[in-house]
Amino acid sequence: MRVLVTGASGFVGQAVAARLLASGHQVAAAVRRPGDAPTGTAAQVIGDLAGPVDWSAALRGIDAVAHLAARVHVMRDRAADPEAAFAAVNETATRDLAAAALAAGVRRFVFLSTVKVLGERTAPGRPFRDGDPARPEDAYGRSKLAAEEALAAMPGLEPVVLRPPLVYGPGVRANLRALARLARSGLPLPFGRLANRRSLVGVSNLAAAVELCLSHPDAPGRRLLVADWHPTTAELAAALARAAGRRPLLLPVPAAVFRLAARLGGAAAIARLTQPLELDPAGLAALGWRPAVEPAAELAALMAALG
């Protein structure tokens, strides 16, 4: 196939482009600047997704779209109106691209959403499942859900929605990158008593899921959770340390201390360290998806890429 990949220069986009190229597909990379396109792809410069964007040239000769670009969740949003900023990129731009794809005769449309459309936490032992009701709690989750609904309402489109949790692997950024650096430092980490499970997905296995959904005949219309690892926070920290060649040093700080720190400082990231967030990817597995890359291998690649 010839696939248009948006966000091709990003963390997930680069992995998806590489996966598709390795499988023999052609990749048109929708990027802001010509130099952003990954090696082996054809650059399609579209500028800022908040646009407006003329997609006609980028969609010429395309068989399917993998829409990965987004305004991602940020802890300290400086936008004057975060709700509007997320909606412009994650909802409006997605709807516009899908409409342009239909006009160009492109029906298969894989959309990278987020588990945050279902909520921020799960009950212990009861993971989120594909059919669970949506309960987003922030502007990011609401914008992604609105985009999902817009795609579902387009006659003739074949939308496939993937809802990942935190993605790990080489090139990861933000909080997980910071945690990886801490684990590599050899310093004691205060996570020894955090027994809450949080599902993750390796970027290589997520890329494989995107490829599967681009062509599987039973994928259209589905909203699929994707995860390959379900560690406790303590297990995640220990695994990161081992991947860096360090002996894990985890201090047994009670979870209540983290919850108190979050309340006093308003730090949502600290609060999430203590909350369970598990996913059941049974729907994707029923389509034939199997995680081929083990967490240890993905973490080793993550650490090697830290520099």
C-alpha positions in Angstrom: 0.0 0.0 0.0 0.9 3.7 -0.2 0.1 5.1 3.3 -0.1 8.7 4.3 1.3 9.0 7.9 0.7 12.2 9.8 3.1 12.9 12.7 5.7 10.9 10.9 8.6 12.8 12.5 7.3 12.1 16.1 8.1 9.3 18.6 5.3 7.0 17.4 5.3 8.2 13.8 8.9 7.3 13.2 8.3 3.8 14.4 5.2 3.4 12.3 7.0 4.7 9.2 9.9 2.4 9.7 7.6 -0.6 10.2 5.6 0.1 7.1 8.8 0.6 5.0 10.2 -2.6 6.3 7.0 -4.4 5.2 7.3 -3.1 1.7 4.8 -0.3 1.8 5.4 3.2 0.5 5.1 6.0 3.0 4.1 9.6 2.4 5.1 11.5 5.5 2.9 14.5 6.4 5.3 16.9 8.1 5.6 20.6 9.0 9.0 21.1 7.3 10.7 19.2 4.4 13.6 18.1 6.6 11.3 16.4 9.1 10.4 13.4 7.0 12.0 10.1 8.1 14.5 8.5 5.8 12.9 6.5 3.0 9.6 8.4 3.1 8.2 10.9 0.6 7.8 14.3 2.4 4.4 16.0 2.1 4.8 19.4 3.8 1.4 20.5 5.3 2.6 23.0 7.9 0.6 23.4 11.1 -2.3 21.0 11.6 -4.3 23.8 13.3 -4.3 25.0 9.6 -6.3 25.3 7.5 -4.5 22.5 5.5 -4.9 21.7 1.8 -4.6 17.9 1.8 -5.2 17.3 -1.9 -1.6 16.8 -2.9 -0.7 14.7 0.1 -3.6 12.3 -0.5 -2.9 11.8 -4.3 -2.4 8.1 -4.9 -2.8 7.2 -1.3 -4.5 3.9 -0.3 -4.9 4.5 3.5 -4.2 7.0 6.2 -2.5 6.6 9.6 -3.3 9.7 11.5 -0.9 9.9 14.4 -0.3 13.7 14.7 -1.9 15.4 17.7 -1.7 18.1 20.3 -0.6 15.8 23.1 -1.4 15.9 26.8 0.8 18.4 28.7 1.1 18.8 32.4 1.6 22.6 32.4 -0.5 23.9 29.5 0.2 27.5 28.7 -2.5 27.9 26.1 -5.0 30.7 26.8 -7.8 28.3 26.1 -6.6 24.7 26.3 -10.0 23.3 25.4 -10.0 25.2 22.1 -6.4 24.5 21.4 -6.9 20.7 21.8 -10.1 20.8 19.8 -8.5 22.7 16.9 -5.8 20.0 16.3 -7.2 16.8 17.7 -10.9 17.2 16.6 -11.2 19.7 13.8 -8.0 18.8 11.9 -8.9 15.1 12.2 -12.3 15.7 10.8 -10.9 17.8 7.9 -8.3 15.2 7.0 -10.9 12.4 7.0 -13.2 14.5 4.8 -10.4 15.2 2.4 -9.5 11.5 2.4 -13.0 10.5 1.4 -13.0 13.2 -1.3 -9.8 11.6 -2.7 -11.3 8.1 -2.6 -9.3 7.0 0.5 -11.5 5.0 2.9 -9.3 3.3 5.4 -8.4 5.7 8.2 -6.4 4.6 11.3 -6.7 7.1 14.1 -4.4 7.1 17.1 -6.5 8.1 20.1 -5.9 7.5 23.8 -7.1 5.4 26.7 -7.8 8.7 28.4 -11.2 8.8 26.5 -12.3 6.1 29.0 -10.9 7.8 32.1 -7.8 8.2 34.3 -8.0 5.1 36.5 -9.5 1.6 36.8 -10.7 -0.4 39.7 -8.1 -3.0 40.8 -8.5 -6.2 38.8 -11.0 -4.6 36.4 -9.2 -3.3 33.4 -10.8 -1.1 30.7 -12.3 -3.0 27.9 -13.1 -1.9 24.3 -16.8 -1.4 24.9 -16.6 0.6 28.2 -18.4 4.0 28.3 -16.3 7.0 27.6 -15.5 9.3 30.6 -12.7 11.7 29.7 -11.6 14.0 32.5 -9.5 16.6 30.6 -9.4 18.6 27.4 -7.0 16.2 25.7 -9.3 13.2 26.3 -12.4 15.1 25.3 -10.8 16.3 22.1 -9.8 12.8 21.2 -13.3 11.4 21.9 -14.9 14.1 19.8 -12.6 13.1 16.9 -13.6 9.5 17.3 -17.2 10.4 17.2 -16.7 12.6 14.1 -15.0 9.8 12.2 -17.7 7.3 13.2 -20.3 9.7 11.7 -18.7 9.9 8.2 -20.6 7.6 5.7 -18.2 5.7 3.5 -15.2 6.1 5.8 -13.5 3.0 7.3 -12.2 4.4 10.6 -10.2 2.3 13.0 -9.4 3.8 16.4 -6.5 2.7 18.5 -6.5 3.7 22.2 -3.0 3.3 23.7 -1.9 4.0 27.3 1.6 5.4 27.9 4.0 4.4 25.1 7.5 3.4 25.9 10.6 2.8 23.7 13.5 4.6 22.2 12.8 8.3 21.7 10.2 8.5 24.5 9.8 11.9 26.0 8.2 13.7 29.0 7.7 11.9 32.3 8.8 8.4 31.3 12.1 9.8 29.9 12.7 11.6 33.1 12.0 8.4 35.1 14.4 6.5 32.8 17.1 9.0 33.5 16.6 8.7 37.2 16.7 4.9 37.1 19.9 5.1 35.1 21.5 7.4 37.7 21.6 4.6 40.3 20.0 6.8 42.9 17.4 5.2 45.2 13.9 5.7 43.9 10.9 6.0 46.3 8.6 3.6 44.5 9.0 0.3 46.4 5.5 0.3 47.9 3.6 1.4 44.8 1.7 -1.8 43.8 -0.8 -0.2 41.4 -0.7 -1.6 37.9 -0.5 0.7 34.9 -0.6 -0.8 31.4 1.9 0.4 28.8 2.6 -0.4 25.2 6.0 -0.6 23.5 6.3 1.7 20.4 7.4 -1.3 18.2 4.2 -3.3 19.1 2.1 -0.2 18.7 3.5 0.3 15.2 2.6 -3.3 14.4 -1.0 -2.7 15.6 -1.2 0.4 13.3 0.0 -1.7 10.3 -2.5 -4.5 11.1 -5.4 -2.0 11.3 -4.5 -0.4 8.0 -5.6 -3.5 6.1 -7.5 -6.0 8.3 -11.0 -6.5 6.9 -12.6 -6.7 10.3 -10.9 -3.6 11.8 -13.2 -0.8 10.4 -15.6 0.6 12.9 -13.7 -0.7 15.9 -12.3 1.2 18.8 -9.4 -0.9 20.1 -7.3 -0.8 23.3 -3.7 -1.7 22.8 -1.2 -2.7 25.6 1.6 -5.2 25.9 2.8 -4.8 29.5 1.0 -4.4 32.9 3.6 -3.7 35.6 3.2 -2.1 38.9 4.8 1.3 39.3 7.5 -0.4 41.4 8.1 -3.1 38.7 8.4 -0.4 36.0 11.0 1.5 38.0 13.0 -1.7 38.7 12.8 -2.8 35.0 14.1 0.6 33.9 17.1 0.3 36.3 17.9 -3.2 35.1 17.7 -2.1 31.5 20.3 0.5 32.3 22.5 -2.1 33.9 21.8 -0.9 37.4 20.7 -2.8 40.5 17.2 -1.5 41.4 17.2 0.5 44.6 13.6 1.1 45.6 12.7 2.7 48.9 9.5 1.6 50.6 7.7 4.9 50.7 3.9 4.4 51.3 1.6 5.4 48.5 -0.2 7.8 50.9 2.9 10.0 50.9 2.6 10.5 47.1 -1.1 11.2 47.4 -0.5 13.8 50.1 2.3 15.4 48.0 -0.1 15.5 45.0 -2.8 17.3 47.0 -0.4 19.8 48.5 1.4 20.6 45.2 -1.4 19.9 42.7 0.8 17.6 40.8 -1.4 15.2 38.7 1.7 13.3 37.6 2.5 12.4 41.2 -1.1 11.3 41.8 -1.1 9.0 38.8 1.9 7.1 40.1 -0.4 5.6 42.8 -3.5 5.0 40.6 -4.2 1.7 38.7 -4.9 2.1 34.9 -5.1 -1.3 33.2 -6.2 -2.2 29.7 -7.5 -5.4 28.2 -6.4 -5.6 24.5 -8.6 -8.6 23.8 -10.3 -7.0 20.8 -7.1 -6.3 19.1 -5.8 -9.7 19.9 -8.9 -11.2 18.2 -7.8 -9.5 15.0 -4.5 -11.4 15.2 -2.2 -8.8 16.9 0.5 -10.3 19.1 3.2 -8.3 20.9 6.4 -9.5 19.2 8.8 -7.3 21.1 9.3 -8.1 24.8 9.3 -5.2 27.3 12.9 -5.9 28.3 14.1 -5.5 24.7 12.1 -2.3 24.2 13.4 -0.9 27.5 17.0 -1.7 26.6 16.5 0.2 23.3 15.0 3.1 25.3 18.0 3.3 27.5 20.5 3.0 24.7 18.8 5.9 22.9 19.0 8.2 26.0 22.6 8.9 25.1 
